[in-house]
Amino acid sequence: MVKVLSGMRGSGKTTLLALFSDWLRNGGADDDRIVYINMEAPENDSLLNYQGLYGYIRKRLCAGRFTYVLIDEVQRCPGYENAIQSLLIRGHIDLYVAGSNAPFFSDVPYVEIRVLPLSFAEYLLFSRARVPGKEEELKEFSVPIPAPGGTGAPDRPAVPVPPRQAFPVRTDRRLPRRKEQAERLIRQEAFNNYLSFGGLPFAAALGGDAGLIRQCVEGIYNTALIRDVAGQPGIGDIPLLEHVARTLSRSTGRPAGAKNIAALIGAALIGATAIGAKGRKISSGTAETYMKALVAAFVFFHAGRFDIKTGKHLKTPGKYYVTDTGVRNLLLEPSPPDLTGQVENVVCLELLRRGSWVCTGRHGGDEISFVAFTESPDEGGGRAYFQITDTLRDADAIERKISALQRIPGDHPRYLISLDETPSRPDAGGVIRLNLLDWLLA
């Protein structure tokens, strides 16, 4: 069986393959039993056809011994599935491939491992941000050390001590409250950066340099657009592709069908350096081709609509979410990003990271932000319902969202997620209100 790492360019697939290769060596595998190929390296241009790829790997196989084959950006080789199928027939081979396009294996058994940008919890660790509860965050709450043998004023500056020692020994009852407030502020600041810069690992490692991060995100996005999207069949107009991506980004949280996207593009003001003059008509078929290509390259995720009453998938338009919030902000420039769309985008991606099958829901006349299944909706299994909002201040809107959840029959969990601080307990109707940051770090 082939193990496939799939995900947007820049999400960390290459690093995972390199780490796995090191793990194999540390476990005792000889170098000649590990075949690593980066299909984008210039020295591998001769392997950009499946005959060349198969022939090269066949010569590297170890007779009578297991060989590990790792191929990065495998989609660069037309017909790669033929080479992989031929290799599997030979046996004594363990195959791992990484790709920035959806895998295509019609006759080859495979398991797909989706690689997404960093979660908020991973972002905190990866960027070496100050994680709430750690000593380095609490230096301002250090305990002064008294002079030896006395109880008067300290004779040297305060020094940091572990928080468990710092707070209980102080008589000032306000300090625990200050500590909690400081942790909340630190966490909120980190989350604001996460929303702004996104979770692409390389960008997260740049330490909050906004200009440098923007250049990094823009470079990754442009490369994905040119190499991973534009290389697909039927994609020949790069400016149109960019406009489709921007229009989808503006539609986050709202149903977006090909007909609607085509109409929005056709009505937009488009400069001569883009795709034409005002009012250029784009067919819904063309729009659909470009939308599917963006999803196939993992730049966007499409959440189809699910009818909760009938248990069937609907053919009406679903919703599209950008795989990285930093990329979404880039696409929305110069307009400021809408917070509601950002929050919904973050929740969708987190549900995917946690292994859920994600759909948008409909129950009668009610709209449900997400229905998260523990396995394919076609196979039944557990599910949970989510309503998403940025704030609970609009009482009427919140009441509509809660009522929609309460009207769904059954005992599946129901959640209302927002940025507001709220106790994590169910209300009288069984709806659990959650703070987004608490949920992301749970």
Buried (B, 14 or more C-beta within 10 A) or exposed (E): EBBBBBBBBBBBBBEBBBEBBEEBEEEEBEEEBBBBBBBBEEEBEEBBBBEBBBBBBEEBBBEEEEBBBBBBBBBBBEEBBBBBBBBBEEEEBBBBBBBBBBBEBEEBEBEBBBBBBBBBBBBBEBBEBBBBEEEEBBEEBBBEEEEEEEEEEEEEEBEBBEBEEBBEEEEEEEBBEEBEEBBEEBBEEBBEBBBBBBBBBBBBEBEBEEEEBBEBBBEBBBBBBEBBBBBBEEBEBBEBBBBBBBBBBBBBBEBBBBBBBBBBBBEBEBEEEBBBEEEBEBEBEBBBBBBBBBBBBBBBBBBBBBBBEEEEBBEEBBBBBBBBBBBBBBBBEEEEBBEBBBBBBBBBBBBBBEEBBBBBBBBEEBBBBBBBBBEEBEEEEEBBBBBBBBEBEEEEEBEEBBEBBBEBEEEBBBBBBBBBEBEEEEBEEEBBBBBBBEBBBE
